[in-house]
Amino acid sequence: MFIRSERLFLRPIWAEDWQDLHAGLSDAEVERNFLRMGWPYSPEELRNGAGLDPRLPHFMITLPRGNHGVDVLGMIGMIKIDGQLHLGYWIARAHRGQGYATEAGRAVLSLARTLGHRHIVARHYLDNPASARVLRKLGFSPLSVDGVRADAGHGLPVLTSSMTYAVDLGVPSDCDDDLGGGPTRRAA
């Protein structure tokens, strides 16, 4: 499955992506913001698709560069955690602050609605306000402060809470939302 947005091309994750995945996931700042990933993975595990559930769509976020190939910006996908559908994503440090996570998120939420999902949640750690901004732009509303993480990356452990957000996607639609019922539509 492929998705084209205004600037981005979201494509399946292939075994050949292991180097880009390993580089992005090896960034301590990316790694520490995972709520649930099973990291660290070796290059061999990434080549074999470790941690990726083929039943839920995951995409490499790429930026086409005409005849110069593409830049791999990050990853986005849906995962089931404790019976709930979650949206998860990461953007490589060099590409942050340019709206890529929001644009990719809109595309994946449209796909989720097309697939018949009616409700999706997402979380971020409270010390990651950039993710909070992305989720609010995507129409998510905060539900609760929950969970803690022990971050021992710089010596002593630090406990950090996470915030859970949710969005109701409305009735299923196609990817262009021309069947109606999206989260922002209201009756006249």
Secondary structure, DSSP 4 states (H G I P E B T S, - for coil): --EE-SS-EEE---GGGHHHHHHHHTSHHHHHT-SS------HHHHHTTTT--TTS-EEEEEEE-GGG-EEEEEEEEEEEETTEEEEEEEE-GGGTTSSHHHHHHHHHHHHHHHTT--EEEEEEETT-HHHHHHHHHTT-EEEEEEEEEEE-TTSS-EEEEEEEEEEE--S---TT-TT---TT----
